[in-house]
Amino acid sequence: MRQGDTVAIVAPSGPPSAVLLERGVQLLTGVGLKVVVGAHVLDRQELGYLAGDDAARAADLQAAWCDPAVAAVFCCRGGYGAGRLLDLLDWNAMRAAGPKVLLGSSDITALHNAFAIELGVPTLHGPMAACDVMANEAGPEPRTWESLQAALFGTPQPVPGDRVLSPGRAEGVLAGGNLSLLASMCGTRWQPSFAGKIAFLEDIGEEPYRIDRMLTQLLQAAAFDGVRGIALGSWEDCGDPYPVLRDRLGPLGVPILAGLPVGHGSPQMSLWLGRLGVIDTESCSLADCFGDGEQAR
C-alpha cells in the first residue's frame, strides 16, 4: 500500500465502540490513508452481538471489496458473526474485483480461510481499527503499530517465538488463524486444509481440554494431512495450553514454533496469510519470504 490509498472499514462480526472506531480512523488518516466507513458499521442487530443484520454486514463487505477506489478492507473488530456471511457473498463478483488487502483477526479467520479458497488472495492477519491494542486513548501499542505499518507499507518483520515444541526448519504458504473458527468450518465448503502449508494457530479463553477437542476435530477431519510446519501464536486466558499442543501436534513430526505474539493480547504482530513463510527453530522465528510484497505462487 501507499500513502493516499483508500481504506474501507467494515464490521463483519460484532459491533464496535464508536469511540474506539473514531480513534482508529484518526490513526489511519494520520499515516496518509483515506478512510471510508461502511454504512452499517455502527448498526446493532437485535441479538446484541452482531453489527447489524447479516445481509447488511455482507453488503458492506462486498461493496468495499468491489469498489475500484478501495485498496484495502479493514475489519474493525472480531467477536462473532463473520461465518454467517460466507454464503451471502457474491464470490464471482468479488473475484472479478481483483486482489486487494483484507485485514483482521480472531473471528475474521472465517474470512481469511474463505478468501483463500474462493479468491486465492493473500490476506493480512493483524490488529483491527476499533480494538484496544490499536485505539487505546494513550495510542496504539508500539510494537503492534510498527509491525502493521511494516506489513502494509514496507517489509514484513520476522516474528519471534519464545519456545520450540519440535525442532527443525519448514517453508510453506502460511494458513490458519483462530483455532475455534477453523474447527467450526470443518464439514463446510470452506473446510481448512494445511497440506503443503505452515499452519498458524491461536485462541483466547479456551480451557486446555477444549483446545484438545478442537485439535482432535481438525486432525480427524484430515486438516493437518501434509502440513509442513506449525506456528503457534498467543493463547490468552487458556491456562497452560502447551502440554496439550505438544501431545496433539507433536506426533505430526513437523517443526513447531510457539509463543509468537500474534493473535490476542498485546502486542499483536501482523502476519500475511497466503504468502510463503519459513519457520526456523534455530533462530526461533517465523519470517515472510517475500518482503518485497511478491505473492507466493
Secondary structure, 3 states (H helix, E strand, C coil): CCCCCEEEEECCCCCCCHHHHHHHHHHHHCCCCEEEECCCCCCCCCCCCCCCCHHHHHHHHHHHHHCCCCCEEEECCCCCCHHHHCCCCCHHHHHHCCCCEEEECHHHHHHHHHHHHHCCCCEEECCCCCCHHHHCCCCCCHHHHHHHHHHHHCCCCCEECCEEEECCEEEEEEEEEEHHHHHHCCCCCCCCCCCCEEEEEEEECCCHHHHHHHHHHHHHCCCCCCCCEEEEEEEECCCCCHHHHHHHHHHHCCCEEECCCCCCCCCCCCEEECCEEEEECCCCEEEECCCCCCCCC
